[in-house]
Amino acid sequence: MVKKAELHVHLEGTATPALVKKLAAENGAELDPTTFKSDGEFLWTDFWEFLKCYDKAAAAIRSKSDYQAVTYDYLRRCAAEDVIYVETFSSPDHAATAGISYEDHLEGIAAGIDQARLDFGIEARIIVTCVRHLGAQSALKIADKFVSSPHPYVVGFGMGGDEAMFHPKDFAPAFNLVHEAGFSTTNHAGEFGGPSSIRDTLNHLPVQRIGHGVRAIEDPALVEELASRQIPLEICPGSNISTGLYKNYEEHPFNRLMQAGCVTTISSDDPPFFATSVGNEYEKVAKAFDYDDQMLRNITLNSINAAFCDDDLKQKLISSL
């Protein structure tokens, strides 16, 4: 099997319905029954319902040990599909809602990473994220905590949430604070916000990567700019299809972006919500565009080169391909 790497996955969104229910039972947390469609499926119909469902499921994660369990379980599943590296988004805002401190939630994730490395040989690092629809002041608080409480496994800063809320320039203070401290950043753009969301991100935020970025395909000049600047795109095809952006993998712009010279990578975003996995995404993309194993290895190499981890780890990962 081709070795794989992932740059765009939300940690709370990796917990399966079974794990969410298990954690809720252990914590005595009452889950909203509308969270689930069936024993193995979450219930949502559009992107905004998905965001609400995500929050309801994430509410089952209540402690440092829960974060460890969620991290370990996801990396275990990844390792079974020959994934060698994962950068996961962590959300201090979700942790805080459950009463978990910034430091404890990171320590829990780090413990899961250490345990998974020991058991499966997989590596992972953390990108701390703010939530766009919570506003600029909330983002600045997270950025300030990011800078004042460094952790060896935290390698970057990002932003997720509803692209329709606020403007990228509103978050410049948060992103600049992190950038000036020497860290890389990424932002969700061009998923539901259209090409202008990507342009506004590039113009106002010091980003090294773009989360999703697929709707750049609607603006040829933007595609050319992304290609010429070699700004990696964290593409999650299954997520885009599940949320209704595209009908199927064949219609997804992944291949058109790659052919235009963009740096394309493959990720799963929130795999249980979209009934997918990293391995499944590689497989579906390969089938849709008739990619051979070497093409998939090149995509993995794109991901490793675009990763925010240190160069020593990158070289170790590349040498293992």
C-alpha positions in Angstrom: 0.0 0.0 0.0 1.0 3.6 -0.6 2.1 5.4 2.5 -0.1 8.5 3.2 -0.1 11.7 5.2 -2.8 14.1 6.3 -2.8 17.8 6.9 -6.5 18.7 7.5 -8.5 16.8 10.1 -10.4 18.2 13.1 -9.6 16.2 16.1 -13.1 16.4 17.7 -14.5 15.4 14.3 -12.5 12.2 14.2 -14.5 10.6 17.1 -16.8 7.9 15.8 -20.4 7.6 17.0 -19.4 4.6 19.1 -16.6 6.5 20.8 -18.8 9.6 21.4 -21.4 7.4 23.0 -18.8 5.6 25.1 -17.2 8.8 26.3 -20.6 10.3 27.1 -21.6 7.2 29.1 -18.3 7.3 31.1 -18.7 11.0 31.8 -22.4 10.9 32.6 -23.0 13.3 29.7 -26.5 13.4 28.1 -26.3 13.4 24.4 -28.9 15.1 22.2 -30.7 12.2 20.5 -30.7 14.2 17.2 -26.9 13.8 17.1 -27.2 10.3 15.5 -28.9 9.0 12.4 -28.1 5.4 13.3 -25.7 3.5 15.5 -22.9 4.3 13.1 -23.9 7.6 11.6 -24.2 11.2 12.7 -27.3 13.1 11.7 -27.1 16.3 9.6 -28.4 17.5 6.2 -26.4 20.6 5.3 -23.1 22.4 6.2 -24.7 24.5 9.0 -26.4 21.5 10.5 -23.1 19.7 10.3 -21.5 22.4 12.4 -24.2 22.0 15.0 -23.9 18.2 15.0 -20.2 18.5 15.3 -20.6 20.6 18.5 -23.1 18.2 20.0 -20.8 15.2 19.4 -17.7 17.2 20.6 -19.5 17.9 23.9 -19.0 14.3 24.9 -15.2 15.0 25.2 -14.9 16.2 28.8 -11.3 15.6 30.1 -7.6 15.3 29.3 -7.9 11.5 29.2 -10.8 11.8 26.7 -8.6 13.9 24.4 -6.0 11.2 24.7 -8.5 8.5 23.8 -9.9 10.3 20.8 -6.3 11.1 19.5 -5.1 7.5 20.0 -8.2 6.0 18.4 -7.9 8.1 15.3 -4.2 7.5 14.9 -4.8 3.8 15.3 -7.3 3.8 12.5 -4.9 5.9 10.3 -1.9 3.6 10.9 -4.1 0.6 9.8 -4.3 2.4 6.4 -0.5 3.1 6.1 -0.8 6.7 7.2 2.6 7.8 8.5 1.9 11.4 9.5 -1.1 13.4 10.6 -1.5 17.1 11.5 -4.7 17.5 13.5 -6.6 20.6 14.3 -7.3 21.1 18.0 -9.9 23.5 19.2 -9.3 25.1 22.6 -12.8 26.7 22.4 -14.4 23.3 22.3 -12.2 22.1 25.2 -13.0 25.3 27.2 -16.8 24.6 26.7 -16.2 21.3 28.6 -14.2 23.0 31.3 -10.8 21.7 30.0 -7.9 24.1 30.1 -5.7 25.0 27.1 -2.8 23.1 28.6 -4.7 20.0 29.6 -6.3 19.6 26.3 -2.9 19.8 24.6 -1.4 17.4 27.1 -4.2 14.9 26.4 -3.6 15.1 22.7 0.1 14.8 23.1 -0.3 11.7 25.3 -2.4 10.1 22.5 0.3 10.9 20.0 3.0 9.4 22.2 0.9 6.2 22.8 0.1 5.8 19.1 3.8 6.3 18.1 4.8 3.6 20.5 2.1 1.2 19.4 1.9 1.9 15.6 4.9 4.0 14.6 2.7 6.8 13.3 3.7 10.5 13.9 1.4 13.4 14.5 1.5 17.1 15.4 -1.1 19.7 16.4 -2.4 22.8 14.7 -4.3 24.9 17.3 -7.3 26.6 15.7 -9.7 29.4 16.5 -13.4 29.3 15.5 -14.3 31.9 12.9 -17.9 32.4 13.9 -16.9 33.1 17.5 -15.3 36.3 16.3 -12.0 38.2 16.2 -11.6 38.7 19.9 -12.0 35.0 20.7 -9.4 34.3 18.0 -7.0 36.7 19.5 -7.4 35.1 22.9 -6.5 31.7 21.4 -3.5 33.2 19.6 -2.3 34.9 22.7 -2.5 31.6 24.6 -0.8 29.8 21.7 2.2 32.2 21.9 2.4 32.3 25.7 2.1 28.6 26.3 4.2 26.8 23.7 4.1 23.0 23.4 6.6 20.9 21.4 3.9 19.2 19.4 2.1 22.4 18.4 3.5 23.4 15.1 1.0 25.9 13.7 -2.2 28.0 14.0 -5.4 27.9 11.9 -9.0 28.9 11.7 -12.1 26.8 10.9 -15.8 27.5 11.3 -18.4 29.4 9.2 -16.7 31.2 6.3 -19.8 33.4 5.9 -19.1 35.1 9.3 -16.7 38.1 9.4 -13.9 39.0 7.1 -10.3 37.4 7.1 -8.9 40.9 7.8 -10.7 40.9 11.2 -8.5 38.0 12.2 -5.2 39.6 11.1 -4.2 40.5 14.7 -4.4 36.9 15.8 -2.6 35.5 12.8 0.1 38.2 12.9 0.7 37.5 16.5 1.4 33.8 15.8 3.3 34.6 12.6 5.6 37.0 14.4 6.3 34.4 17.0 7.7 32.2 14.2 4.9 29.8 13.5 3.2 28.8 10.3 -0.6 29.4 9.7 -3.4 28.1 7.6 -7.0 29.1 7.1 -10.2 27.5 5.9 -11.1 29.4 2.7 -12.7 28.6 -0.6 -15.0 25.9 0.7 -18.3 27.7 1.1 -16.9 31.2 0.8 -16.0 31.1 -2.9 -12.8 32.4 -4.6 -13.0 35.8 -2.9 -12.6 34.1 0.5 -9.2 32.7 -0.7 -8.1 36.0 -2.2 -9.1 37.8 1.0 -7.1 35.3 3.1 -4.0 35.7 0.9 -4.3 39.4 1.0 -4.9 39.9 4.7 -3.4 36.8 6.6 0.2 35.5 6.7 -0.8 31.9 5.7 1.5 29.2 4.4 -1.4 26.9 3.3 -5.1 27.1 2.5 -7.6 24.8 4.0 -9.8 23.3 1.2 -9.3 26.1 -1.4 -11.2 24.1 -4.0 -13.4 26.9 -5.2 -10.3 28.6 -6.6 -11.2 26.6 -9.7 -13.9 29.2 -10.4 -11.2 31.9 -10.9 -8.5 31.0 -13.4 -6.3 33.9 -12.3 -6.5 32.7 -8.7 -5.6 29.2 -9.7 -2.5 30.6 -11.5 -1.5 32.6 -8.5 -1.8 29.6 -6.1 0.2 27.5 -8.6 2.9 30.2 -9.1 3.2 30.8 -5.3 3.1 27.0 -4.6 0.7 27.5 -1.8 -0.4 24.0 -0.7 -4.1 23.2 -0.7 -5.5 21.0 2.1 -8.1 19.3 -0.1 -10.8 17.0 1.4 -12.8 15.7 -1.6 -15.2 13.4 0.4 -16.1 16.3 2.7 -16.8 18.6 -0.2 -19.0 16.0 -1.8 -20.9 15.2 1.4 -21.6 18.8 2.1 -22.9 19.3 -1.5 -20.2 21.3 -3.2 -19.7 18.6 -5.8 -21.8 15.7 -7.0 -19.0 13.1 -7.0 -15.2 12.5 -7.1 -15.1 12.7 -10.9 -16.6 16.2 -10.8 -14.4 17.4 -8.0 -11.7 19.9 -9.1 -8.8 18.0 -7.4 -7.3 16.9 -10.7 -7.9 20.2 -12.5 -6.1 22.0 -9.7 -3.2 19.5 -9.8 -3.0 19.8 -13.6 -2.8 23.5 -13.3 0.3 23.2 -11.1 -1.2 23.7 -7.7 0.2 21.8 -4.7 -2.5 19.3 -3.9 -2.8 17.2 -0.8 -5.5 14.7 0.4 -7.2 14.8 3.8 -10.5 13.6 5.4 -11.6 16.7 7.4 -14.2 15.0 9.8 -14.1 11.4 8.6 -17.0 9.7 10.6 -19.3 12.6 9.7 -18.6 12.0 6.0 -18.3 8.1 6.1 -14.7 8.3 5.0 -11.1 7.9 6.0 -7.7 9.0 4.7 -7.2 5.7 3.0 -10.7 5.9 1.4 -9.9 9.4 0.1 -6.7 8.3 -1.6 -8.5 5.3 -3.1 -11.5 7.3 -4.4 -9.3 10.1 -5.9 -7.1 7.5 -7.6 -10.1 5.7 -9.1 -11.7 8.9 -10.2 -8.7 10.3 -12.0 -6.8 7.0 -12.9 -3.8 7.8 -10.7 -1.1 5.2 -10.3 0.8 4.5 -7.1 3.6 6.9 -8.0 1.1 9.7 -8.4 -0.3 9.0 -5.0 3.2 8.9 -3.5 3.8 12.3 -5.0 0.6 13.6 -3.2 2.0 12.2 0.0 5.3 13.9 -0.6 3.4 17.2 -1.2 1.8 16.7 2.2 5.0 16.1 4.0 6.8 19.0 2.3 3.9 21.2 3.2 3.7 20.0 6.8 4.4 22.5 9.6 6.6 20.1 11.5 10.4 20.5 11.8 12.8 19.6 9.0 14.3 16.6 10.9 10.9 14.9 11.1 10.1 15.8 7.5 13.3 14.1 6.4 12.6 11.1 8.5 9.1 10.8 6.9 10.4 11.3 3.4 13.1 8.7 3.8 10.4 6.2 4.8 8.3 6.6 1.7 
